[in-house]
Amino acid sequence: MQKHNGEKYYITTPIYYPSGNPHIGHCYTTAACDSIARYKRMQGYDVMFLTGTDEHGQKIEQKANEAGVTPKEYVDKIVEKFKGLWQYMNISYDRYIRTTDDYHVTAVQKIFKDLYDKGYIYKGEYKGKYCTPCESFWTESQLVDGKCPDCGRPVVEAKEEAYFFRMAPFADRIEKLLTETDYLRPKTRALELVNNFIKPGLADLCVSRTSFKWGIPVTFDTNHVVYVWIDALSNYITALGYDNDRYDDYNTFWPADVHMVAKDIMRFHAIIWPAMLMALELPLPKHLAVHGWITFDGKKMGKSLGNVVDPFMLGQRYGADAIRYHILREMALGSDSSFSNEIMINRINTDLANGLGNLVSRTVAMVDKYFGGTLPEVQQSGEFDDDLKAQVTALSAKVDEYVDKTQLNKALEEIFNVVSRANKYIDETTPWILAKDESNYPRLACVLYNLLESIRVVSVLLSAFMPSTMPTVWEQIGADASAVAYDTVDTFGTLPKNVTVHKGNIIFPRIDVEKEIEELNQLISAAQTPAKEEKSAEKPAPKAAEPMEGVALIGIEDFAKVRLCAAKILACEPVKKAKKLLKLTLDDGTGERTVASGIAKYYTPDELIGKTVVLVANLKPAVLCGVESNGMILAADDGENVKVLFLDGIAPGSVIR
């Protein structure tokens, strides 16, 4: 097994906007980066793990005014809540940057002046649509129903003197970065970015504001403050010491190995950040990992939508490690993850209580019952041993690969495949039957030793994902520090043959599903009632379904003519001159096909990429606004809303019948 003694590894979360308390969506990105950082440290890397908060902007200024405090006083309180949550979630960040830190402020001013001196920043006037909650400018064509495409809130006309950053000089290089390298993960999003932002011509970026004061002043024109992206994005290098004397780690850790962000800020990191670095003549990050949103009732979870789930509440009920596992296991890179109480509790029960927890408690209990807690050294191998050992020793290579690709859900899936295999091994070898005859004790001892070794390997790999619980597992199975080192996980037989176990509490108790869901629904509903009442006051009640009079009945032979299958959306883009249409590139299990769908009013491309849908696969091709559509996707329509039917988790090409 390769050890990476002293090799450098730099991973970052985005810096979060402290306009309100942290929620479960923040936890995903941070827990994912923390798990990777822990895994890399375990492998021997010298890791720098950065997180922080983006503390300037008009929204913060407004929130502070409403609260009757200064912007700095306002963000100080919120930042303490972020740091408190990260401590509770066992987040092992190496550095926490605040954009109000003096060293960052000075460095951003130098970067802004450097770009100005190079001719990449110039003064002009901005006219356009502005969303205050998102602090984003939009063109008319990017709006959805005249509102912000990210949060759905109203936008206002904005007109003010501003400095701009020239984007066009970097368009070709950025397009090659997205399409010809593995910078963007998943790469399926590259086509969307190129078609939506680069091909139409990269618009110059507004990088200063005069309409509010809570920001970093432009040194050579103090009526202006530096606008969000040059301030916020620069954190990745200022936190290492670029253009400041607080730290001296830039040459050691830059370029970053992974920036991890949610899809709503993908374009800023995929297009604007590389352009800034190109202008500064600095190396580019190696990878940008883009994950989806945690959705609640089908909508993005976020403060501005009023549908957040409090991670402190969940952690108090189930423990931080159970929450970490659930969100990491459910989120596939590039796709959204639907949050519901049922999904979470069933995942905890199935994987953690029935799977890992049951494996540990059963094995330790049998060693204690049959051998007084200490296995004899005389052991006899037998049937099923080799298959179990092969799966256990092959596990770390698979997990390594998925961690390197930032596909943590797949890494966890591989680990729990081995947990399932070990539980099956118990059923195959029937230790309770072996225990009835003393002549079988050598075989019984071997079976239990193999189980303890399997648990050891699994728990070492899981320690990066669930760092609080695994030391308890090691204590129960009798594994000392030398037995849980990373360089032992591809070897079977590290524990001493006469290992002594120590019975303890159940590591993941099983949850009473019905009772818990009822209590949890009440807690979450109570926390979200004000936001729901506000929304319901704006929205009329849906129309009742009308009887389908006059619709002809068909026979099964007619229905059998329609081929329905699962298809995954690989790419999505608007159709020019057709406001209602989106052009979808689908994987139908046999190859790729294009489908045009009239759902642009109800979905943005970001919301669809990575989703699995129901495809009518044998519909005759039709040309719609210049796009040849080879099929149709299914959706429900109640007269006011349209909801696409999603089949996430089903393989492309699966037949629907």
DADAQUI-V7522 format. One record per backbone hydrogen bond with DSSP energy under -1.0 kcal/mol. CO is the residue of the C=O (numbers start at 1). NH is the residue of the N-H. Records with the same first field share a line. If there is no record, write none. Layout:
CO = NH  NH
This chain:
4 = 7
7 = 46
9 = 48
10 = 257  258
11 = 50
12 = 260
16 = 54
17 = 19
23 = 27
24 = 28
25 = 29
26 = 30
27 = 31
28 = 32
29 = 33
30 = 34
31 = 35
32 = 36
33 = 37
34 = 38
35 = 39
36 = 40
37 = 41
38 = 42
39 = 43
40 = 45
41 = 44
43 = 4
44 = 6
46 = 9
48 = 11
49 = 94  95
50 = 13
51 = 97
52 = 16
53 = 99
57 = 61
58 = 62
59 = 63
60 = 64
61 = 65
62 = 66
63 = 67
64 = 69
70 = 74
71 = 75
72 = 76
73 = 77
74 = 78
75 = 79
76 = 80
77 = 81
78 = 82
79 = 83
80 = 84
81 = 85
82 = 86
83 = 87
84 = 88
85 = 89
86 = 91
87 = 90
95 = 51
97 = 53
98 = 101
101 = 105
102 = 106
103 = 107
104 = 108
105 = 109
106 = 110
107 = 111
108 = 112
109 = 113
110 = 114
111 = 115
112 = 116
113 = 117
114 = 118
115 = 120  121
116 = 119
120 = 166
122 = 164
124 = 162
126 = 160
128 = 158
129 = 138
130 = 156
131 = 135  136
136 = 131
138 = 129
144 = 147
147 = 144
148 = 152
153 = 148
156 = 130
158 = 128
160 = 126
162 = 124
163 = 207
164 = 122
165 = 205
167 = 170
168 = 171
170 = 174
171 = 175
172 = 176
173 = 177
174 = 178
175 = 179
176 = 180
183 = 288
185 = 290
186 = 189
187 = 190
189 = 193
190 = 194
191 = 195
192 = 196
193 = 197  198
194 = 199
198 = 201
205 = 165
207 = 227
209 = 225
213 = 215
214 = 57
216 = 226
218 = 221
221 = 224
224 = 218
225 = 209
227 = 231
228 = 232
229 = 233
232 = 235
233 = 236
234 = 237  238
235 = 239
237 = 240  242
238 = 241
240 = 249  250
241 = 244
249 = 253
250 = 254
256 = 286
258 = 12
259 = 289
261 = 291
262 = 265
263 = 266
265 = 269
266 = 270
267 = 271  272
268 = 273
271 = 275
272 = 276
273 = 277
274 = 278
275 = 279
276 = 280
277 = 282
287 = 259
288 = 185
289 = 261
291 = 263
293 = 337
294 = 301
295 = 339
296 = 299
299 = 296
302 = 307
303 = 306
309 = 24
310 = 314
311 = 315
312 = 316
313 = 317
314 = 318
315 = 319
319 = 323
320 = 324
321 = 325
322 = 326
323 = 327
324 = 328
325 = 329
326 = 330
327 = 331
332 = 335
335 = 292
337 = 295
340 = 344
341 = 345
342 = 346
343 = 347
344 = 348
345 = 349
346 = 350
347 = 351
348 = 353
349 = 354
351 = 356
352 = 357
353 = 358
355 = 359
356 = 360
357 = 361
358 = 362
359 = 363
360 = 364
361 = 365
362 = 366
363 = 367
364 = 368
365 = 369
366 = 370
367 = 371  373
368 = 372
371 = 374
373 = 501
382 = 385
384 = 388
385 = 389
386 = 390
387 = 391
388 = 392
389 = 393
390 = 394
394 = 398
395 = 399
396 = 400
397 = 401
398 = 402
399 = 403
400 = 404
401 = 405
402 = 407
403 = 406
407 = 411
408 = 412
409 = 413
410 = 414
411 = 415
412 = 416
413 = 417
414 = 418
415 = 419
416 = 420
417 = 421
418 = 422
419 = 423
420 = 424
421 = 425
422 = 426
423 = 427
424 = 428
425 = 429
426 = 430
430 = 433  434
431 = 435
433 = 436
434 = 437
437 = 440
438 = 441
440 = 444
441 = 445
442 = 380  446
443 = 447
444 = 448
445 = 449
446 = 450
447 = 451
448 = 452
449 = 453
450 = 454
451 = 455
452 = 456
453 = 457
454 = 458
455 = 459
456 = 460
457 = 461
458 = 462
459 = 463
462 = 465  466
466 = 470
469 = 472  473
470 = 474
471 = 475
472 = 476
473 = 477
474 = 479
476 = 502
480 = 483
481 = 484
485 = 488
486 = 489
488 = 491
496 = 499
499 = 375
512 = 516
513 = 517
514 = 518
515 = 519
516 = 520
517 = 521
518 = 522
519 = 523
520 = 524
521 = 525
522 = 526
523 = 527
524 = 528
525 = 529
528 = 532
529 = 533
530 = 534
531 = 535
532 = 536
533 = 537
535 = 539
547 = 549
548 = 551
555 = 559
556 = 560
558 = 561
559 = 562
563 = 617
564 = 656
565 = 615
566 = 653
567 = 613
568 = 587
569 = 610
571 = 585
573 = 583
575 = 578
580 = 600
581 = 575
582 = 597
583 = 573
584 = 595
585 = 570  571
586 = 593
587 = 568
591 = 588
593 = 586
594 = 630
595 = 584
597 = 582  599
599 = 602  603
605 = 608  609
608 = 611
611 = 569
612 = 647
613 = 567
614 = 634
615 = 565  617
622 = 629
624 = 627
627 = 624
629 = 622
632 = 616
634 = 645
636 = 643
641 = 638
643 = 636
647 = 650
651 = 654
654 = 566
